[in-house]
Structures are given as structure tokens and as C-alpha cells.
Amino acid sequence: VYKRQVSTQSTWGPVSSSTKCAKQSRVISPPAMPARAPPPLPNPMFSMGSRPAAMSNALPQPSEGSRALSRGLRELAVDAAALEIVVLVDGSGSMGCRPATNIAGDRSTYFDRVRRCIELSVEAFQGHSPLIGIVQFGDRANVELALTADGDRVKAVSRRMPFMCSFSEDGIGEGFMKAEELLGAKEEPESRTEEVVRKRILLFLTDGANVANDTEVMDSCRRLRGRGVAVLCVGVGVRASHLDAAASPGHAYELRSFDELVQVFQERF
């Protein structure tokens, strides 16, 4: 029987202690990293804390409520030679506290978006000889602007309209009644001696005012609808089903944000 002897020496001869130390002390360097490119220079078209100019109007796809509102406004305006529109604005505290957007540096509130919407309504309805009025409610109600055909005045009043910043909505019923008076809905139809019959619209904008349980509101809305006024109730943060009782049939709208409302008027429905 033959036994194979295995040599402990290297093929090239014995390994010296100095060679072993050299191998152990050798450090393998990591591969060289490619040079990092310098950061791009700021684009002058972009402003700090705002969206790029090219994307400033970019919005998510419109919600079903937004599309329904567009259709509703088109249907109301399409056959109207003239329009009377009263915008009834929620002036409760939340409208001025809640940010309209989560974009850094943009401090706009819901109420700012409502102001912008009223401005845009002048151009949106310009083909229908519109008369536009504004009522704001909180713990009381104010007529901010009586019905007028002066578009420049509508814009000026909406821009500087003071925010009521109320801690209650006790004046909501009074607000609806003041809107009634502006629209002449308390008058008999025969007492309106205009040559041109105007289609009348009440546009109610809120972020959650309680309408269904308010007797004054419901009575006012019944009178408005009975006199042929289209009552449009638009809510952000409130379900359309909570506005149905006050609105004309099919005219309660739930939007994701007041930006959607601005977009509807910006695109003129």
C-alpha cells in the first residue's frame, strides 16, 4: 500500500515569515467612485416655495363633483339671455384657517380661493349679461355687494372683501334670506317688470355649514326654488347628501378642494 505524502511547502519553495506578513498587511483599496456632478443652477423661472411656472396650473384629474358642477352650470347658462347670480359665502373661521393647498410657501386659504372664484365668474358668465351679488355669513350676515352688472366692481369688492372670521354659523339663515331679497324671490313674478327674463342662481359655497337642520335655511330654499331660482350648493369637506335638502334637484356638489371650484370657473365650465 502506497501512501501519498503531501508537502507543506509552496510549489515555488518555502514561504518565509516576511512574505506572510507582507500578505497580511496588504490593504485592498475600494474602487474609485466616479466624480459627482455639481448641483444644477436654480432656474429663474422657479420661485422659492412655489410650484414651477410651467406647472402652476397643473391639478389632479377633476373629481366627479367637479365635472357635475361644470355640467350643471353649462345647462343653466346655455339658454339664458341674462343671469342674476348671488354668491352666498361661508365666512366661518375654518374658511380662513384651512390652507387651500399643501404647497410650501403658499399661504392661501379657502376664503382666498372663494375670492378668486368670484372674480373669475365675471368672465365665465360674460356672454349672459350677468348681474352678480355677494352675501357673506358667519354669526351674522352681510350683503357685501348688491346685484350689479359692473364686472370691475365685482372684482374689486371680491378682492378686498373682509373675511368675517366668525366662530359660529348662526347667521346662515339670515344669509339665505338676504340672498332671497337680492334675487327678488320674495316678490310675485308679475311684479318683476323686466323686458328680459333673467335666470336666477344662488351659488352657496361652504366647507361644512349645517343646512339640513336649520329651519330658516330650509324655508328660504323652498321659497327660492318655488320662485324658479336655481339653488346650487357646493361643499368642500362635506358630502353632497348633506346639502341635498337645500339644493335644487341635482345641484348639490361635493368637491375635493376649492382649487377645483376655481378651475371650473377658470375653464368657463
Secondary structure as GFF3:
##gff-version 3
##sequence-region A 1 269
A	DSSP	alpha_helix	17	25	.	.	.	ID=ss1
A	DSSP	three_ten_helix	53	55	.	.	.	ID=ss2
A	DSSP	alpha_helix	64	78	.	.	.	ID=ss3
A	DSSP	beta_strand	83	90	.	.	.	ID=ss4
A	DSSP	alpha_helix	93	97	.	.	.	ID=ss5
A	DSSP	alpha_helix	110	124	.	.	.	ID=ss6
A	DSSP	three_ten_helix	126	128	.	.	.	ID=ss7
A	DSSP	beta_strand	131	137	.	.	.	ID=ss8
A	DSSP	beta_strand	141	148	.	.	.	ID=ss9
A	DSSP	alpha_helix	151	160	.	.	.	ID=ss10
A	DSSP	alpha_helix	172	183	.	.	.	ID=ss11
A	DSSP	three_ten_helix	189	191	.	.	.	ID=ss12
A	DSSP	beta_strand	199	206	.	.	.	ID=ss13
A	DSSP	alpha_helix	215	226	.	.	.	ID=ss14
A	DSSP	beta_strand	230	236	.	.	.	ID=ss15
A	DSSP	three_ten_helix	240	242	.	.	.	ID=ss16
A	DSSP	beta_strand	252	255	.	.	.	ID=ss17
A	DSSP	alpha_helix	258	266	.	.	.	ID=ss18
###
